[in-house]
Amino acid sequence: MPSINILFEEWYYIVMLATVMVLSYYARKYDVFQPLYSFIAKIVKSKRAVIALTSAISGVLPINGRVVVSAGVLNTMAPQDDRRKKYGVIDYLATHHFYFWSPLEKTVILPMAALNISYASFIGSVWPLLATLIVCVLYYIFGVVKEEDVDIDIRGKREKQDLDVKKIVKENLNTLAVVTGLLVAGNFVSYHKEYFSQIVDAAHKSGLLVLVLLGSFVLSFILGSSGKFAGVLSISLPIFGAASLPILFAANWAGYILSPMHKCMMIGKMMFGSTFKDYYKVLSGVVFFVFLVSVVQTYTTGL
């Protein structure tokens, strides 16, 4: 059995989430970001672009919990109606590209270490997946979402807002409780990942890559953590080799990005009211195309 320390090893994330919630409340109350929204809106002339840029920029900060920061910032501009759901999906899409390229991410560092390859070699293997993801994200934001589907109250100057403190505190406490539960459950499953290593080794000996792909997807889906999906990926990569990097990466990423255990998805659900249906309606298509490209790339580079 894992110890209590292992189960709660990501406690810092809960502290970060609580801190951002408090800061987000005061930013909304005192309209802190209104001048920034006005400035960006004057330049890009599109509310969809304002949301996408704000999310993308705040979502790639070199800190843990960057997506929490992004959601907190977007929460200061989201309208108090059904259109809030769009913000959750846009934020999710606009902030989950860095797993393919950021040298600060475990999803980049661990595969490089497992295969003993350079950063340039890693990017050379996964850039088609990243390009596919970016195209899908841009198509959704500017091709599917309509300008009237999102709203930003651009006033040009700051105005103190009247907020329901009790309602916000209750919602935030519920979010903290759910995210804490997800982290504990994910750490518990990760503690037993040695069984997956045995399965991978047996599948390789039998030439059953498809079994490893399915197992990778399922385990990453259950864990719902980028660090843990990187760990799962680093188990199978040394066994199957660098030529399998695109397809193995795509399978693990697909499980992670679709996982209901994914804390970023849960934060979007709690903050913006986005439903699993809202997410999966979009993500299923994105995952399909990313994985399809990975298959084409892998089997045209000599697996």
Protein Blocks (a to p, Z undefined) as FASTA:
>chain_A
ZZfklmmmmmmmmmmmmmmmmmmmmmmmnommmmmmmmmmmmnopaklmmmmmmmmmmmc
ccehklmmmmmmmmmmpccbfklmmmmmmmmmmmmmmmmmpmkbfklmmmmmmnopafkl
mmmmmmmmmmmmmmmmmmmmmmmpcfklpccddehpacdddddfklmmmmmmmmmmmmmm
mmmmmmmmmmmmmmmmmmmmmmmmnopaklmmmmmmmmmmmnopaklmmmmmmmmmmmno
jklmmmmmmmmmmmmmmpmklmklmmmmmmnopafklmmmmmmmmmmmmmmmmmmmmmmn
oZZ
